[in-house]
Amino acid sequence: MLAAARLGSFSAAAVDLGITHGSVSRRVYAVESWLGTPVFVRHGRGVRLTPAGEHFSRQVESALAKIADVAVDLRAARATPSRLRLSVLPSFARLWLMPRLAELQRACPGLMLQVLPEHRIANLDGSDADLAIRFGGGRWPGTEAQLLMKERLFAVAAPKLAKTLRDQPLAAILGEALLHDSDTQHWRSWCEQAGVAYRPRGGERRFDDYDLVLATAEAGLGVAIARWPLAKTALDSGRLVRVAGPEFTGKKAHYVVTRNGETRLAVHQLMSVLMAMAAT
């Protein structure tokens, strides 16, 4: 059908495909019977697509292009044994991993790394990902986890807001909008360390991704808990500055996670490079 549409003739399509004119006609008839509508208008010099035929042919061409892309990816995967898929939270990918990706590739020249930013916990049996960087307590069923980095936590705000909080009692910070990523754990820990009761008076905002917390704080819309080193770039640039209050270690940490009994050399090489990068 696509050949006839492209060439405008059943005869030309038959020559192009190396089959008979009758075979082309029968195949087009089968498509029209299946769709329940004509896909070609016949005229003296050949054929042209009906509106339904044009719509159908565009969808078929798009589907075939996607199939071809998948086939290319699968062939590349077979030809590249050291291709690995790394599952990671989107915020960690944007704030820590992506700025270091070129360095990571230089350290692993034979590796084709595919970064999978996702919130879900990927299966590490080879169906979803080969390894992951996860944030939590360090225990996930059926996996082995190695500590990548802990976080240092402290309160930060945009420069203008931070200036208004200077020399104010710590409780004054709770009068501003507190910014959270997913839950209130970090601010509750900050209050516990600071010796003040957790009673926000300026409102609260919650976000699924930590980089949105930082962006909101940079806009001057509240006070955030900096998770070092994820907030390093924002602090180094001066877009955020530290405000008064305690600094403490987070209860959760980042881990490199693999399936139990992982033996592939490429996986262990990537893990070693990630651990070295985190250490520096």
N, C-alpha and C positions, 0 to 999 in steps of 0.2 A: 504494500500500500504506500509506504513512504517513498519508495523508488518511483512509483507511478506518479505520485504527487510532485516529486521533484522534477521529473522529466516530462510530465504532461502527457504521457502516452503509455498504454499498456504494452504496446510493442517495444517501445524504447526500454521500458522497465524489464521486459523479458530478456532483451539482449544484454542489458547491464548486469542482470542477475544470473544469466546463463541457464534460463529455464524457458519453457514454452509460453506463448501468449495465453493459451488455455489455462495454464497453471496460475498465471497472474490473475486472470479473470475469476477463477474459482476461489482464490484466496481473498480477493476483494469482496466477492459475494458472501463468503463465510463471515467476514468482519461486519458487513452490512446486516446480515441476518442476526448476528449476535447483538449488535447495537440496536437493531430495530429501526434503522433509518439509513437512507442513502448517504454515502460519503463522497461520491463523485457525481458530477453532471457530465454525461457523454455528449460530445459534439463532433462535427465532421472531422476536425483536425486532431482530436484526441480527447482528453478528459481534464476537468478542473474540479477542485475540492468544493463541496458544499460548505455552508457555514458550520454545520455539525462536523464535517470532515476536517475542516481547518482546526477547530477546537480540539478534536480528538488527536490529530496528528501532532499538534504542539505538545500535548500532554505525553504522548508516547515518546517523542523525541527527548523531552525533559527527563522522563523515567530512564530511557536508555543511556543518557549522559550520566545520570547518577550511578547506574549499574557499572558503567565503564570506569567511573572514578573509584568505586569500591574495589573493582578488580585491580586497578593500578596500585591501590594501597596494599591489597593483600599480596600482590606479587612483590612489592617493595619490602614487605615484612618478611617474606620467605627469603629474599635475597640479602637481607640485613639481619643476621642472627642477634646482633646486639641492640636491636631496637627495644626500648623500654617505655612503659607508660607509668607516669608518676601522678598519683591522685593527691590533690592538695586543696585546702580551703581557698576560695577566691581571694580573700583579703590577704592571706599569707603569700599567695602567688604574686599579687600586685605589689605588696609592700616589701617583701624580702627576696623572693625567688627570682622574679623577672629581672630586677636590676643586676643580678649576679649570673644570669643565664649564659651570657657570652663567656664569662670566666669559667663557668661549669663545663661548657662545650669544649673550651680549649684544654681543660684538664682531662677530658674524656674524648679524645679525637675520633675514636672508632665507634662512638655511641650516637645513635639517633634517638633523641629524647622527645617524647610527646607529653606535654604537661596537660593534665586534666583538672581544671578548676571546678570543684563541685562541693556542695554541702553534704551530700549523702556519704555514708561510709561505704566505700567501694570494696567489692570482693577482691581478695588478693590471690585467688586460685588460678589466675591467668585469664578469667573471663572478663573482668572489668579493668584491672590494673595489675602491674607487676610489683609495685611498692607504693607506699604512701607516706606523707608527712601529716601526722594527726596531732590534734591538740586535746589533751586530757590528762588522765591519771597514769597512763602508761600500760594499761592492761586491756587487751581486746581478745576475745576468744579466737583460738586457732592461729594466733600470730606471735611473732617475736618483735619486741620494741626496744630500740636503743635511744637513750636520751639525746636529743639534738641540741636543745637550748632551753634554759629557764627564762622567765621574764622578770624584769624589775618594774615595779609599778609605782607611779606617783601622779599627782594631779597637774593638769596643764590647761592653759587657756590661750586665746588670741592675745597679742600684746596689749591692746587697749583695755580689754577686760581684766587682764592680769594686773595692770597698773592700778585699776580701781580697787582690787582686792589686797594690794600691798599694805602691810601694817594693820590689816584687819584681823580679828580673831578667826580661828579656823572655822568656827560655826558659821561665819558669814558666807563661806563658800556654798553652804547648803541653801542659801537664799537665791543662788543662781540655778538655772536649768541644768540638771545633771544628765550627762549623756552616757548611755549604756550600750554595750553590744550584747544582745540576746537576754541577759539577765542582770540583776543588781548586785551580783556577788562582789565585783571589784570595789564598788563604792561602799558596800557594807564592811568589807575588810579595811578600807581606808579609814572609815569612821571608827572602827574598833581600834586600829593602830593609833589614831589621833586622839582617842579618848573622848569622842563626842557621840551623842546619840544620832542614829540614822533617822532624821526627820526632814526630808527635803521640803523646802518651802517655795522654791522657784519653779517647780514643775520638773518633769522628767521626759526624756526622749529615748526610745530604744531602736536599734538597727540590727539587721541580720549580719551585716558585713562591717568589720572594724574600720576599714578605710572610710566608710560613711560617717562613723563617729568622729574621726579626725577631721574630715572635710567640714562637718557641722561646727566643730570647735574652732577651726580656722576662720569660719565665717562670723565668729563672735557670738554664736547662738547658745553658748553654754560652756560648762567646764567638763573636761573628759579625764579619764584615767589613761595616762600614757603607758603603753605596754612596750617597754624597751626590750629588743631593738626594733620592733615594728614601727615605732614612732620616730625613729632616729632622723630620717630625712626631714620631716616636718620641724623637728627641734633644731637640727643643724642649719636649716634655712632661715630660722627665726619666725616662721609662720605660726608656731606655737612656742610658748615659754612656760617654764615651770612656775607653779604658784606654791605658796607655803603648804606645809603638811608632810606627812611621813613618806618614806620610801620603803618598800617591802617586796619580798619575793612572792610571786603568784603561786597559788595552790596547784594550778595546772601547768603543764609544760608542753613543748613540742617534741615529738618523737618520730624517728624514722621507723616505719613498720613494714615487715615482710611476712610472708607466710611461714609457718613452722617448717624447719628443715630446708630453707632456701639454700641452694648450692651453686646457682649460676654466678660465674665470675663477674659478668657485667653488672649484676645487681650489687654485689659486694664492692666493686670498684666505685660505683656511683654513691653508695652509702659512705664510703671512706672520704670521698671528695666533699660531700655535703657536711660531714662531721668536721672536716678540716676548715671549711669555709665558716661554719658556725663558731668554731673556736677562735677565729681571728676577728 
